[in-house]
Amino acid sequence: MEGIVRSVAEHPLVAMVVCFAALLLVYFLFKSMIKLALILILIAIVIGGYFYFQHPELRPANFKDAVEKVRVGAGKAVDQGKGAYEKGKELVEKGQDALEQGKGWVEKGKTALDKGIEKGKDAIDKGKGTAGDLEKLLGGEKDTGNRQKP
């Protein structure tokens, strides 16, 4: 490791190559973010130019007024964002409470279903309310023996 550091320190050409490689790496890593920033700056300039030429009476008299107007607008936006965040937080808490209540209802439903299944098995074992009796009541065909027994 010391050899590499000494080599870079003694040979400026090697130092330049290392710096160039590092800058190239940074460029490729941040290329998309740089493009995005340039596009956003270009859009801001176009929108500002449009409003400057279309509505000159709405522009502030000096830069200080413009900065103050932006600061006030940003403060309002931050306050609205905080309010939306708090409301969302409350809704999440209500949703978690509802989810817990829903789990209780699911458990009650499973219990009721299990009881119904047990009652159905008991009725089949006793021969009450079977499909054959229902078929007789509805006037269907006789049992051909093709059914599977439970």
N, C-alpha and C positions, 0 to 999 in steps of 0.2 A: 504494500500500500504506500509506503514511504517513497518507493521508487517511482510510482505513478505521479505523486504530488511533486516530487523533485523534478521529474521530467517535464511536467506542465509548467513549473516555475522557471526552469532553465530555458525552455524552448517556447518562445511566444507564438510560433506557428501552431504548435500543438494546443496551446491555450485558446487560440482563435477557433480552431476546428471544434474543440469541446464546446465553446460558447455557441458557435453556429449550430451544432447538433442540438444543444439544449433549446435554443430559440426555435429551431425547426420543430422540435418535439412539442413545445408549448404552442406553436402556431397550429399544428395539426390537431392538438387536443382542444384548443379553444376556437378553432376556425368557425364552427357553426355558431358559437356565441358571439363572435365578432361580427359575423354576417347579420345575425339577428339584431345586434345593437345598431349597426349601420342602417339597417332597414327601418328600425324604429325611429332613429334620428331623422332619416329622410322623410318619413311619414309625418313626424312632428313639424318639420320645416314646411312641408306642403300644406298641412292644415293651418299652421300659423300664417303662411302667406295668403291663403284663401281668405281667412278672416280679416287679415290686414287690408286687403284690397276690396273686399265685398262690403265690409262693415267698419269703415274707418272711425265712425262716431263711437263705437263700442270699445275701441282700444284704450288702454289707460294713458294718462297724460305723460307719465314718466315711468321709468323702470322700477322705482321704489313702490309705486302704487300697484304695478303688475305683480311684483313679488308678494306684496301683502295680500292681494286678491287670491293668489295661488295658495298662500299659506292658510288663509281662512277656509278656502274650499277643501284643501287637504285635511284640515282639522275636522270639518264636518263629515268628510268621507270616513275618517278614522272613527269618529263617534258612531256613525251609522254601522260601520263594521263591527265595533264592539257590541253594539246593541244586537246585531244579527247573531254574533257569536254567543252572547248570553242566552238569547232566545233558542238557538240551536242546542245549547247545552241543556236547557230546561226540557226541550222536546226529547232529547236523548234519554234523560232521566225518566221522563214519563213513559217512554217506550220500553225502558228496562223494567219499570214497574209492571207495565201491561204484559210484558213477556213472562215475568214471574207469575202473574195471575193466570196467564194462558197455560203455563206448565201445570198449574194446579187443576185447571179444567181438563187438560189432557189426561192427567192421572185419574180424575174422576170418571172420565169417559172410558178409559181402559178398564177400570174396576167394573163399571156398569156393563161393558161389553163382555168381560169375563163371566159376570153373573148370568148374563143372557145366554152365553154359550153353555154354561153349566146347566141352566134350566132347559135348554134345548136338548142337551144330551140326556138329561133325566126323562124328558118327555118322549124321546125316541126309545129309550130303554123300556119305558112303561107302555109304549105303543100308542101314546096319545098324540094327536096332531101330526101324524106322519104324512108323507106325500101320498101314500095310497088312499088314506081317508079323504084327503083333499081332492084327489082325483075322482073318487066316488061321488063326492058332493057336487063337483062340477060336471059330472056326467061324461067323463073321459073314457077312453078305451081300457080294456082289462090289462092287467100286468102281463107282459110277454116274457118276463124273466131276464131281460137284457140289462136291467139296472144293476149297478154295483151296490152292494150293501155296505153301510158305514162301519 
